[in-house]
Amino acid sequence: MSMYFKDRAAAGSELAKQLMQFRYENSIVIGLSDGGVAVAEPIATALHCLMTLLLLEDIKIPGEPEPFGSVNQYGKFSQNSFYSAGEIEGMYSEFHGVFEQQQRENLSHMNALLGDGGILSPLMVKDRVVILVTDGLLNGASLDAAMEFLKPIRTRKIIIVAVLATRIATDKMHLLADEIYTLAINDDMLEIDHYFEDNTMPTREQTIAKINQAVLNWK
């Protein structure tokens, strides 16, 4: 399978072919980013199921390439398992003011975007086959945040779907999910955008409007 794709929707259509066994299951497709939603849309269409977005914002560390962790739309923080407990502790004691400020800013930004929609509620997920979709995983940090959200909710099965992933991220997918699907595994991955000829992405506002419309149509 080629590592290069026309766009995220084309990659989503390829993945949808591998997921047809879930068409008649009680499923929900959850994008883990705006790019994830672009991949998720043809999957949800093919499976005739609800699609939504788990809104996540990274918490960054000054001078570090990897995010410290991320916060979801409910204000729940999850640390990036790329770092050891000792590293997390050291960074938190040095930068806790920076982290707390970023967390507040990220939360107010997400709340402003969401308005009253809310996008993803635990009730939408309960007792369903949950299909988490991303356009690419360099390390799998977004999976930590998604699993943090899903942990208290009873689900039938968790499927993780990534267009591209590194081996480290693939190992993490295997640990966290009942089944995984990916189109390409590559340890020397560049930025995710590099692998899509057309990188036209909707704005976050357009993504949320699209998701809210999809949710309304299912209610």
VENFENVEN-V911331 format. One record per run of one state. SS is the DSSP state (h for helix, s for strand, l for the rest). FROM is the first residue (numbers start at 1). TO is the last residue. If there is no record, write none. Layout:
# VENFENVEN-V911331
SS	FROM	TO
SS	FROM	TO
This chain:
# VENFENVEN-V911331
l	1	4
s	5	5
l	6	7
h	8	18
l	19	19
h	20	22
l	23	26
s	27	31
l	32	33
h	34	47
l	48	49
s	50	53
l	54	55
s	56	59
l	60	68
s	69	72
l	73	76
s	77	79
l	80	84
h	85	114
l	115	121
h	122	125
l	126	128
s	129	134
l	135	136
s	137	137
l	138	140
h	141	150
l	151	156
s	157	165
l	166	166
h	167	176
l	177	178
s	179	185
l	186	191
h	192	195
s	196	196
l	197	203
h	204	218
l	219	219
